[in-house]
Amino acid sequence: MIAILGAGKMGEALISGLLRAGRPRSGVVAAVRREERGAELRDRYGVEVLAAAGAAKAAETLVIAVKPQDMDRLLGEISPFVSADQLVISVAAGITTSFIELRLAGDVPVVRVMSNTPVLVDEAMSVISAGAYAREDHLRRAEDLLRPVGKVLRIPESQQDAATALSGSGPAYVYYLVESMVDAGILLGMPRGTALEMVTQAVYGAATMLRDSREHPVILREAVTSPGGTTISAIRELEKHGVRAAFLAAIEAARDRGRELGGG
């Protein structure tokens, strides 16, 4: 049994992904604070919805998907019902495994995960890190849970805040870029729908080439950039306006905010 504690956007995405991957509804329970939200999940996915304590008692694997500021309260509710025989997986940004371990009794194995919303289309990027009591078999269980809905990488926990900024928030950066490119197409006289279709395919095709070719992005970009051509003119403007530096600063700011949320 897997319990999803907290069913906001990421929690619901995990429920949806698990069911699409073939996990039976009887093997998934959810825990939410608002009754109306619980009713939505029952109607939409057919899963059982319990109080947090009940879900903690029932499940072998607990996936904690609450907001970072709600983590301390939730751990206080479930701590009496969690044992070292269970696995706790946290997808809360900024919350360390030691923070969770200190609030649970005994040597409870904890695996920290940062995933992202493409879990909804089985293309998530999930990075996992082991806590003090998590063994190889616990990491494999976490991987088995996440692999049907995307790619999974193991990283040291010291890199988790960076992964949150880079991968967890990453889809938003891509949508922002797409939005900007579509606006440019409209400025050039193209209908919005046509511009969106063209840009979406360009992003999808470029990402597929990056994944399948294994080439460095500089190599792929240079292949499109002819001397004196249109692309180099565009790249010059991007550099002139500091787009690369802006991305570096933005992702660093996201990393810092993740640390603040975890510390708060």
N, C-alpha and C positions, 0 to 999 in steps of 0.2 A: 504493500500500500504506500502511495506517495501522497503527502499532504502539501498543498500550496497555501502557505500562510500569508495572506495579503493578495488581493486580486485586483490590483490596479492594472495599468496597461501592460506591464511586463508579466505580472502574475497571470493575467488572462491569456496573454500570448503563449505562456508556457503550458497552460491547461489545453489551449487549442492545439498547440504543436504536439503535445503528448498523445492526444486523442487521434490526431491525423496520422501519427506514427504507428498507430495500431494498439496503443495501450487501452485496455477495457475501461469503461466508465466506472465500473465497480472498483477499479484499482486506483482511482484518483478521488481525493476529497479536497475541499477548499475551506478556508476559514476567513471570514470577513467580519467587519464590525457592524455594518449597516444591513438590516434585514432586507431592505429593498434590493441591495446589491446581491445578496445571497439568492433572492428569488430570480434575478436576472440570470445568474450563472446556472441555476437549476433548469430554467426554461431553455437557455441557449445551448448548454452542453450536456445536460442530464446527469451531472455529478452531484454527489451528496455534499451538503454544506453544513459544517459543524462549527461550534465555538472553538477557539484556539486550543484550549485545554483538551477538548475531545479529539481534535485532529491530532494533537501531539501523542495522545494515548494510542490512537488507532494505527499510526503509520510507522513503517520501518525507516522511511526517508522523509525528512522534513525540509521543504524548500521555503526559505523565508524571503518573501518578496515585498516587505513593507518599506515605507520610506525610512531613510536613515534616522530621522528624528523620532520615529515610532519604535525603533528596535529595542531600546531599553525597556519600555513598557511591555512589549510582547514577550521578551525573554523572561521578565518577571512572572508573566502569566503561565508560561509553559514549563519553566524550570523544574517544578516538582514532578513533572510527568515525562521528562527526557532522561534517558539513560545512555550508558556507553555502548549499548547494543544497537542504538540507532545512529543514523547519519544525518547531520545537519548541513544543509547546503544554503549558503547565503548569497543572494544576488543584490544586496543593498550596497549602493555606492559608498565607498569610504569607510565602511565598517570592517575592522580587522578581525581575523580569526581569534586573536587573543581577547578582544573585547567580548566576543560571544562565549568563549571558553570560561572566562572569569565569572560569568553570570549563570553558568550551568553547572550542576553538581556532577562530580566525577570526571573521568577522562573521556568526555564526549568527542568523537571525531567530527571535525568541522572542515568543510571545503568551501573556500570563497570563490565565487563566480562573478564575472561580468559578462553579460550577454547583451544583445541588442534586438530591436524590434523586427528585423527581418526574420526572426523566428516564426513570424506569421506566414511566411512563404517558404519555410524550411531552408533559409539561407542565412541563418544567424552566424555571428562570430562570437564564440564563447571562449573565455580564457579562465583557467581554473588554477587554484593554488591550495596546497595542503596546510592545515593547521598543525598544531603540535602533536595531536593524537591521531591524525588521519594517516592511514597506511596506503599501500599500493592498491589494495582491493577497494578502498573507499574512493580513491581517484578514478579507478576503472568504473565503479558504479556511477559516479558523476558523469563520466564520459559517455557511458551507455545511455544515460538519461538525456543527454544533450545532443549526441551525435545524429540522431534521426532528424533533428531540426536545424542542422547546419554543421559548421566546422568547429572543432575544439582544439585548443592549444593549452599546454601546461606552461606556466611561467612562475618565477619566484614571486612571493607575495609583495616584495618591495616594489615590483613593477605594476601592481594592480591599479594604483591611482592613475598612472600614465595610460594604462589600457582603457580605463574608464573614459578618459578624455579623448583618446584616439579612436577606439572602436565602439565603446558604448554610445558615445555622442556622435560617432562618425556618420551614421545615416543622415543626421540633421544637416551636416556640412554639405553632403551631396545634394540634398533637396534644396538647400540654399543656393548652391551653384546652378542647379537646374532652373530654379526660379529666375535667377539673374540672366541666364542664357535665353530663356523664353522671353523675358522682357526685352532683351536685345533684338530678338527676332521680330517682336511686335514693333519696336522702334524702326526696324528696317522694312516695315510694311507687310509682314507675314501674319496670317491669321493665328490666333493663340493656339487653337487645336493642332494646326499643322506644325507650328514651332515646337509644341510640347512633344508631339510624336517623334519629330526628328531628333530633338535633344535626348529624349529618353532612350532611343535606340543607340545614339552615339555613346551615351554613358554605359549602357549595357554592353555594347560591342567592345568598348575600350576596356571595361572591367574583365570581360571574358578573355580578351587578348593578354591582359596582364596575368591572369590566372593560368591560362593554358600555355602561353609561350615561355613563361619563366624568365622573360627578359627584364632587365632593369627598366623602370619607367623612362629614364633619360634616353635610352636606346629607342624605345617606341616613340617617344615624342620627337626625337631627331629624324625619325623616318618620315614624319609628316611635315617636317619643317624644311622646305626647300629654300635655297639661297635667294634672297630678294623677293620671296613669295608672300602670300597672304598670312600664313601662319606666323612667320617670324615678325610680321608687323603687329599682329595681335599679342604675341608674347612680349614684345618690347613695351607695349602699353601696360600689360599686366605687371611687368617689372617696374615700370615708371611709377605706377600707383601703389607699389609696395604690397601686392597681393600675397606674395610668398611670406613676407615678414608678418603680415596680418594673420595668416594661418598659424604661423609659429606662435604668435602671441595669444591667439584665441585658444589654441589647444593647451598651452601652458596655463591660461586662466581657468580652463575647465578642470585641469588637474588640481590646481590650487583650491577651487571650489569644492571638489570632491573631498579633499582633505579636511576642509572646514566642516562639511556636512558630517563626516565621520567623527570629527572631534567634538562636534556639538551634540 
